[in-house]
Amino acid sequence: MYHRLLADRERPRSLPERYRDRIRQQSDLMELLRRAHQVHAARSVA
């Protein structure tokens, strides 16, 4: 599931800048991505 999240995260990079800005402005989405990275990193170490 985490690998799918990473793949989906790459999609906006192919969009024009104005759309990428809109995605970055969605703080809930950005927070969810940040938390997913933290959980994955913590589980990878354990």
PyMOL Python script that loads the backbone (N, CA, C, O; Angstrom):
from pymol import cmd

cmd.read_pdbstr("""\
ATOM      1  N   MET A   1       0.827  -1.188   0.000  1.00  0.00           N
ATOM      2  CA  MET A   1       0.000   0.000   0.000  1.00  0.00           C
ATOM      3  C   MET A   1       0.874   1.255   0.000  1.00  0.00           C
ATOM      4  O   MET A   1       0.579   2.228  -0.695  1.00  0.00           O
ATOM      5  N   TYR A   2       1.943   1.221   0.783  1.00  0.00           N
ATOM      6  CA  TYR A   2       2.833   2.382   0.847  1.00  0.00           C
ATOM      7  C   TYR A   2       3.443   2.670  -0.522  1.00  0.00           C
ATOM      8  O   TYR A   2       3.589   3.832  -0.903  1.00  0.00           O
ATOM      9  N   HIS A   3       3.796   1.630  -1.259  1.00  0.00           N
ATOM     10  CA  HIS A   3       4.395   1.829  -2.580  1.00  0.00           C
ATOM     11  C   HIS A   3       3.398   2.462  -3.548  1.00  0.00           C
ATOM     12  O   HIS A   3       3.776   3.244  -4.420  1.00  0.00           O
ATOM     13  N   ARG A   4       2.136   2.121  -3.386  1.00  0.00           N
ATOM     14  CA  ARG A   4       1.100   2.743  -4.217  1.00  0.00           C
ATOM     15  C   ARG A   4       0.968   4.227  -3.879  1.00  0.00           C
ATOM     16  O   ARG A   4       0.791   5.062  -4.766  1.00  0.00           O
ATOM     17  N   LEU A   5       1.056   4.539  -2.598  1.00  0.00           N
ATOM     18  CA  LEU A   5       1.016   5.932  -2.159  1.00  0.00           C
ATOM     19  C   LEU A   5       2.161   6.719  -2.794  1.00  0.00           C
ATOM     20  O   LEU A   5       1.967   7.840  -3.264  1.00  0.00           O
ATOM     21  N   LEU A   6       3.343   6.129  -2.803  1.00  0.00           N
ATOM     22  CA  LEU A   6       4.489   6.802  -3.417  1.00  0.00           C
ATOM     23  C   LEU A   6       4.273   7.023  -4.908  1.00  0.00           C
ATOM     24  O   LEU A   6       4.606   8.084  -5.434  1.00  0.00           O
ATOM     25  N   ALA A   7       3.723   6.036  -5.582  1.00  0.00           N
ATOM     26  CA  ALA A   7       3.458   6.174  -7.015  1.00  0.00           C
ATOM     27  C   ALA A   7       2.427   7.273  -7.267  1.00  0.00           C
ATOM     28  O   ALA A   7       2.587   8.082  -8.181  1.00  0.00           O
ATOM     29  N   ASP A   8       1.379   7.299  -6.461  1.00  0.00           N
ATOM     30  CA  ASP A   8       0.350   8.329  -6.616  1.00  0.00           C
ATOM     31  C   ASP A   8       0.897   9.716  -6.307  1.00  0.00           C
ATOM     32  O   ASP A   8       0.454  10.708  -6.885  1.00  0.00           O
ATOM     33  N   ARG A   9       1.852   9.781  -5.401  1.00  0.00           N
ATOM     34  CA  ARG A   9       2.448  11.068  -5.041  1.00  0.00           C
ATOM     35  C   ARG A   9       3.230  11.663  -6.210  1.00  0.00           C
ATOM     36  O   ARG A   9       3.367  12.883  -6.305  1.00  0.00           O
ATOM     37  N   GLU A  10       3.734  10.828  -7.083  1.00  0.00           N
ATOM     38  CA  GLU A  10       4.521  11.299  -8.221  1.00  0.00           C
ATOM     39  C   GLU A  10       3.659  11.897  -9.329  1.00  0.00           C
ATOM     40  O   GLU A  10       4.148  12.700 -10.123  1.00  0.00           O
ATOM     41  N   ARG A  11       2.415  11.526  -9.394  1.00  0.00           N
ATOM     42  CA  ARG A  11       1.546  12.001 -10.480  1.00  0.00           C
ATOM     43  C   ARG A  11       1.454  13.517 -10.579  1.00  0.00           C
ATOM     44  O   ARG A  11       1.557  14.050 -11.684  1.00  0.00           O
ATOM     45  N   PRO A  12       1.265  14.234  -9.480  1.00  0.00           N
ATOM     46  CA  PRO A  12       1.152  15.694  -9.604  1.00  0.00           C
ATOM     47  C   PRO A  12       2.393  16.356 -10.215  1.00  0.00           C
ATOM     48  O   PRO A  12       2.289  17.447 -10.775  1.00  0.00           O
ATOM     49  N   ARG A  13       3.528  15.734 -10.119  1.00  0.00           N
ATOM     50  CA  ARG A  13       4.743  16.325 -10.684  1.00  0.00           C
ATOM     51  C   ARG A  13       4.674  16.450 -12.195  1.00  0.00           C
ATOM     52  O   ARG A  13       5.402  17.246 -12.787  1.00  0.00           O
ATOM     53  N   SER A  14       3.804  15.670 -12.822  1.00  0.00           N
ATOM     54  CA  SER A  14       3.653  15.758 -14.269  1.00  0.00           C
ATOM     55  C   SER A  14       2.632  16.825 -14.671  1.00  0.00           C
ATOM     56  O   SER A  14       2.454  17.096 -15.859  1.00  0.00           O
ATOM     57  N   LEU A  15       1.970  17.423 -13.696  1.00  0.00           N
ATOM     58  CA  LEU A  15       0.967  18.455 -13.962  1.00  0.00           C
ATOM     59  C   LEU A  15       1.609  19.834 -14.069  1.00  0.00           C
ATOM     60  O   LEU A  15       2.717  20.042 -13.575  1.00  0.00           O
ATOM     61  N   PRO A  16       0.920  20.778 -14.711  1.00  0.00           N
ATOM     62  CA  PRO A  16       1.408  22.160 -14.721  1.00  0.00           C
ATOM     63  C   PRO A  16       1.510  22.714 -13.297  1.00  0.00           C
ATOM     64  O   PRO A  16       0.801  22.263 -12.398  1.00  0.00           O
ATOM     65  N   GLU A  17       2.375  23.670 -13.104  1.00  0.00           N
ATOM     66  CA  GLU A  17       2.668  24.220 -11.776  1.00  0.00           C
ATOM     67  C   GLU A  17       1.420  24.710 -11.048  1.00  0.00           C
ATOM     68  O   GLU A  17       1.310  24.516  -9.838  1.00  0.00           O
ATOM     69  N   ARG A  18       0.492  25.329 -11.739  1.00  0.00           N
ATOM     70  CA  ARG A  18      -0.695  25.872 -11.059  1.00  0.00           C
ATOM     71  C   ARG A  18      -1.505  24.773 -10.385  1.00  0.00           C
ATOM     72  O   ARG A  18      -2.095  25.001  -9.329  1.00  0.00           O
ATOM     73  N   TYR A  19      -1.542  23.587 -10.981  1.00  0.00           N
ATOM     74  CA  TYR A  19      -2.265  22.476 -10.361  1.00  0.00           C
ATOM     75  C   TYR A  19      -1.479  21.886  -9.199  1.00  0.00           C
ATOM     76  O   TYR A  19      -2.061  21.477  -8.194  1.00  0.00           O
ATOM     77  N   ARG A  20      -0.181  21.844  -9.332  1.00  0.00           N
ATOM     78  CA  ARG A  20       0.649  21.350  -8.230  1.00  0.00           C
ATOM     79  C   ARG A  20       0.498  22.249  -7.016  1.00  0.00           C
ATOM     80  O   ARG A  20       0.453  21.763  -5.886  1.00  0.00           O
ATOM     81  N   ASP A  21       0.420  23.556  -7.236  1.00  0.00           N
ATOM     82  CA  ASP A  21       0.218  24.497  -6.131  1.00  0.00           C
ATOM     83  C   ASP A  21      -1.098  24.221  -5.410  1.00  0.00           C
ATOM     84  O   ASP A  21      -1.160  24.275  -4.182  1.00  0.00           O
ATOM     85  N   ARG A  22      -2.136  23.928  -6.167  1.00  0.00           N
ATOM     86  CA  ARG A  22      -3.441  23.633  -5.551  1.00  0.00           C
ATOM     87  C   ARG A  22      -3.355  22.389  -4.666  1.00  0.00           C
ATOM     88  O   ARG A  22      -3.934  22.345  -3.581  1.00  0.00           O
ATOM     89  N   ILE A  23      -2.639  21.400  -5.137  1.00  0.00           N
ATOM     90  CA  ILE A  23      -2.497  20.169  -4.352  1.00  0.00           C
ATOM     91  C   ILE A  23      -1.720  20.449  -3.078  1.00  0.00           C
ATOM     92  O   ILE A  23      -2.096  19.970  -2.007  1.00  0.00           O
ATOM     93  N   ARG A  24      -0.643  21.218  -3.176  1.00  0.00           N
ATOM     94  CA  ARG A  24       0.167  21.544  -1.996  1.00  0.00           C
ATOM     95  C   ARG A  24      -0.624  22.346  -0.971  1.00  0.00           C
ATOM     96  O   ARG A  24      -0.339  22.277   0.224  1.00  0.00           O
ATOM     97  N   GLN A  25      -1.615  23.105  -1.429  1.00  0.00           N
ATOM     98  CA  GLN A  25      -2.415  23.930  -0.531  1.00  0.00           C
ATOM     99  C   GLN A  25      -3.425  23.105   0.269  1.00  0.00           C
ATOM    100  O   GLN A  25      -4.044  23.622   1.199  1.00  0.00           O
ATOM    101  N   GLN A  26      -3.592  21.856  -0.076  1.00  0.00           N
ATOM    102  CA  GLN A  26      -4.506  20.981   0.658  1.00  0.00           C
ATOM    103  C   GLN A  26      -3.757  20.423   1.865  1.00  0.00           C
ATOM    104  O   GLN A  26      -3.145  19.358   1.796  1.00  0.00           O
ATOM    105  N   SER A  27      -3.818  21.155   2.957  1.00  0.00           N
ATOM    106  CA  SER A  27      -3.016  20.813   4.130  1.00  0.00           C
ATOM    107  C   SER A  27      -3.359  19.437   4.701  1.00  0.00           C
ATOM    108  O   SER A  27      -2.473  18.748   5.205  1.00  0.00           O
ATOM    109  N   ASP A  28      -4.616  19.028   4.633  1.00  0.00           N
ATOM    110  CA  ASP A  28      -4.985  17.701   5.140  1.00  0.00           C
ATOM    111  C   ASP A  28      -4.275  16.603   4.353  1.00  0.00           C
ATOM    112  O   ASP A  28      -3.773  15.639   4.931  1.00  0.00           O
ATOM    113  N   LEU A  29      -4.238  16.755   3.043  1.00  0.00           N
ATOM    114  CA  LEU A  29      -3.569  15.775   2.196  1.00  0.00           C
ATOM    115  C   LEU A  29      -2.075  15.746   2.474  1.00  0.00           C
ATOM    116  O   LEU A  29      -1.484  14.673   2.589  1.00  0.00           O
ATOM    117  N   MET A  30      -1.466  16.912   2.582  1.00  0.00           N
ATOM    118  CA  MET A  30      -0.032  16.977   2.832  1.00  0.00           C
ATOM    119  C   MET A  30       0.306  16.396   4.206  1.00  0.00           C
ATOM    120  O   MET A  30       1.337  15.740   4.360  1.00  0.00           O
ATOM    121  N   GLU A  31      -0.541  16.627   5.195  1.00  0.00           N
ATOM    122  CA  GLU A  31      -0.322  16.066   6.533  1.00  0.00           C
ATOM    123  C   GLU A  31      -0.447  14.542   6.500  1.00  0.00           C
ATOM    124  O   GLU A  31       0.338  13.842   7.139  1.00  0.00           O
ATOM    125  N   LEU A  32      -1.412  14.035   5.772  1.00  0.00           N
ATOM    126  CA  LEU A  32      -1.583  12.593   5.653  1.00  0.00           C
ATOM    127  C   LEU A  32      -0.356  11.955   5.005  1.00  0.00           C
ATOM    128  O   LEU A  32       0.111  10.910   5.461  1.00  0.00           O
ATOM    129  N   LEU A  33       0.165  12.566   3.957  1.00  0.00           N
ATOM    130  CA  LEU A  33       1.376  12.056   3.311  1.00  0.00           C
ATOM    131  C   LEU A  33       2.561  12.079   4.276  1.00  0.00           C
ATOM    132  O   LEU A  33       3.336  11.125   4.332  1.00  0.00           O
ATOM    133  N   ARG A  34       2.700  13.154   5.024  1.00  0.00           N
ATOM    134  CA  ARG A  34       3.803  13.269   5.982  1.00  0.00           C
ATOM    135  C   ARG A  34       3.711  12.164   7.033  1.00  0.00           C
ATOM    136  O   ARG A  34       4.713  11.533   7.368  1.00  0.00           O
ATOM    137  N   ARG A  35       2.513  11.937   7.547  1.00  0.00           N
ATOM    138  CA  ARG A  35       2.325  10.895   8.563  1.00  0.00           C
ATOM    139  C   ARG A  35       2.587   9.505   8.000  1.00  0.00           C
ATOM    140  O   ARG A  35       3.164   8.656   8.679  1.00  0.00           O
ATOM    141  N   ALA A  36       2.169   9.273   6.770  1.00  0.00           N
ATOM    142  CA  ALA A  36       2.417   7.971   6.143  1.00  0.00           C
ATOM    143  C   ALA A  36       3.910   7.712   6.016  1.00  0.00           C
ATOM    144  O   ALA A  36       4.368   6.593   6.245  1.00  0.00           O
ATOM    145  N   HIS A  37       4.664   8.729   5.656  1.00  0.00           N
ATOM    146  CA  HIS A  37       6.118   8.583   5.562  1.00  0.00           C
ATOM    147  C   HIS A  37       6.732   8.291   6.928  1.00  0.00           C
ATOM    148  O   HIS A  37       7.637   7.465   7.041  1.00  0.00           O
ATOM    149  N   GLN A  38       6.247   8.960   7.951  1.00  0.00           N
ATOM    150  CA  GLN A  38       6.773   8.735   9.301  1.00  0.00           C
ATOM    151  C   GLN A  38       6.503   7.311   9.776  1.00  0.00           C
ATOM    152  O   GLN A  38       7.389   6.657  10.327  1.00  0.00           O
ATOM    153  N   VAL A  39       5.294   6.838   9.566  1.00  0.00           N
ATOM    154  CA  VAL A  39       4.935   5.485   9.994  1.00  0.00           C
ATOM    155  C   VAL A  39       5.764   4.456   9.234  1.00  0.00           C
ATOM    156  O   VAL A  39       6.270   3.500   9.821  1.00  0.00           O
ATOM    157  N   HIS A  40       5.897   4.654   7.941  1.00  0.00           N
ATOM    158  CA  HIS A  40       6.683   3.715   7.139  1.00  0.00           C
ATOM    159  C   HIS A  40       8.133   3.694   7.599  1.00  0.00           C
ATOM    160  O   HIS A  40       8.728   2.624   7.722  1.00  0.00           O
ATOM    161  N   ALA A  41       8.698   4.850   7.852  1.00  0.00           N
ATOM    162  CA  ALA A  41      10.089   4.923   8.306  1.00  0.00           C
ATOM    163  C   ALA A  41      10.255   4.233   9.658  1.00  0.00           C
ATOM    164  O   ALA A  41      11.231   3.513   9.872  1.00  0.00           O
ATOM    165  N   ALA A  42       9.317   4.446  10.561  1.00  0.00           N
ATOM    166  CA  ALA A  42       9.393   3.828  11.886  1.00  0.00           C
ATOM    167  C   ALA A  42       9.287   2.308  11.794  1.00  0.00           C
ATOM    168  O   ALA A  42       9.978   1.591  12.518  1.00  0.00           O
ATOM    169  N   ARG A  43       8.444   1.827  10.926  1.00  0.00           N
ATOM    170  CA  ARG A  43       8.270   0.374  10.785  1.00  0.00           C
ATOM    171  C   ARG A  43       9.434  -0.263  10.031  1.00  0.00           C
ATOM    172  O   ARG A  43       9.741  -1.436  10.244  1.00  0.00           O
ATOM    173  N   SER A  44      10.069   0.487   9.170  1.00  0.00           N
ATOM    174  CA  SER A  44      11.209  -0.036   8.419  1.00  0.00           C
ATOM    175  C   SER A  44      12.414  -0.235   9.318  1.00  0.00           C
ATOM    176  O   SER A  44      13.226  -1.130   9.083  1.00  0.00           O
ATOM    177  N   VAL A  45      12.536   0.588  10.342  1.00  0.00           N
ATOM    178  CA  VAL A  45      13.663   0.513  11.273  1.00  0.00           C
ATOM    179  C   VAL A  45      13.461  -0.637  12.254  1.00  0.00           C
ATOM    180  O   VAL A  45      14.417  -1.314  12.632  1.00  0.00           O
ATOM    181  N   ALA A  46      12.220  -0.850  12.662  1.00  0.00           N
ATOM    182  CA  ALA A  46      11.913  -1.861  13.700  1.00  0.00           C
ATOM    183  C   ALA A  46      12.106  -3.268  13.231  1.00  0.00           C
ATOM    184  O   ALA A  46      11.886  -4.208  13.994  1.00  0.00           O
TER     185      ALA A  46
END
""", "prot")
cmd.dss("prot")
cmd.show_as("cartoon", "prot")
cmd.util.cbc("prot")
cmd.orient("prot")
